[in-house]
Structure formats: C-alpha cells, structure tokens
C-alpha cells in the first residue's frame, strides 16, 4: 500500500511542478503585456487622447497578475508539501 501511496504523491508532485512552470510562463508573459499596455497608455496620454478605458485595462491586468502570483505561491507551497511526502515515504 505504501508504494501505491508514494506513486500517487509522486504523480501529484509532477503535476504540480508542471503547473508551476506554466504559472511562471503565464506570469512572465502577463507582465510583458502589462508593460506593452502601459507603453500604449503613455503614448495615448502624450497624444492627448481620452485614456480612461486604457487606464482601467492596465489596472485590471495588474490586479489579475497579482492574483496569478498569489496562486503561484499556493502551487509552490503544494510542491513543497508533496516533496516532503515523497521523500518521507
């Protein structure tokens, strides 16, 4: 039974590690999008355009990324927990 349990923990660990890699990529790409949108917003402001919608979009993108980073933290915690389970069995 312990072997099956170990295998289950190991499978979960592999899955969580894959999620962590995806989260890292998504967050990196997200911050790149925020920078691009901020650059566009700056250009619109300099050109004298109404930027209210663009400002809201940048704010929402940032809020979304903050939530993604919080979720990433949970994944890191889960990976640590699973690593402990795998190495202790």
C-alpha positions in Angstrom: 0.0 0.0 0.0 2.8 2.4 0.8 4.2 2.0 -2.7 0.9 3.0 -4.3 0.6 5.9 -1.9 4.2 7.0 -2.8 3.4 6.7 -6.5 0.3 8.9 -6.0 2.3 11.6 -4.2 5.0 11.5 -6.9 2.3 11.8 -9.7 0.8 14.8 -7.9 4.2 16.3 -7.4 5.0 16.0 -11.2 1.6 17.6 -11.9 2.1 20.5 -9.5 5.6 21.1 -10.9 4.2 21.3 -14.4 1.6 23.8 -13.1 4.4 25.8 -11.5 6.3 26.0 -14.8 3.1 27.1 -16.6 2.3 29.7 -13.9 5.8 31.1 -14.3 5.5 31.4 -18.0 2.0 32.9 -17.8 3.1 35.5 -15.2 6.1 36.5 -17.2 4.0 36.9 -20.4 1.4 38.8 -18.4 3.8 41.3 -17.1 5.1 41.8 -20.6 1.6 42.5 -21.7 1.1 45.0 -18.9 4.3 46.8 -19.9 3.1 46.9 -23.5 -0.3 48.2 -22.5 1.4 50.8 -20.2 3.6 52.0 -23.1 0.5 52.3 -25.3 -1.3 54.2 -22.5 1.6 56.6 -22.1 1.6 57.2 -25.9 -2.2 57.9 -25.8 -1.8 60.3 -22.9 1.0 62.2 -24.7 -1.1 62.3 -27.8 -4.0 63.9 -25.8 -6.4 61.0 -26.1 -9.0 60.1 -23.5 -7.3 57.3 -21.6 -9.9 56.3 -19.0 -10.6 52.9 -20.6 -6.9 52.2 -21.2 -6.1 53.1 -17.6 -8.8 50.7 -16.3 -7.5 48.0 -18.6 -3.9 48.4 -17.2 -5.3 48.3 -13.7 -7.3 45.2 -14.3 -4.3 43.5 -15.9 -2.2 44.3 -12.9 -4.9 43.0 -10.5 -5.1 39.8 -12.5 -1.4 39.2 -12.3 -1.3 39.8 -8.6 -3.9 37.1 -8.3 -1.9 34.8 -10.5 1.2 35.4 -8.3 -0.9 34.5 -5.2 -2.0 31.3 -6.9 1.7 30.6 -7.9 2.5 30.9 -4.2 -0.1 28.3 -3.4 1.4 26.0 -6.0 4.9 26.5 -4.5 3.5 25.5 -1.1 1.8 22.5 -2.6 5.1 21.4 -4.3 6.9 21.7 -1.0 4.3 19.7 0.8 4.4 16.9 -1.9 8.2 16.9 -1.9 8.1 16.2 1.8 5.5 13.4 1.3 7.6 11.8 -1.5 10.9 12.0 0.3 9.4 10.7 3.6 7.8 7.6 2.1 
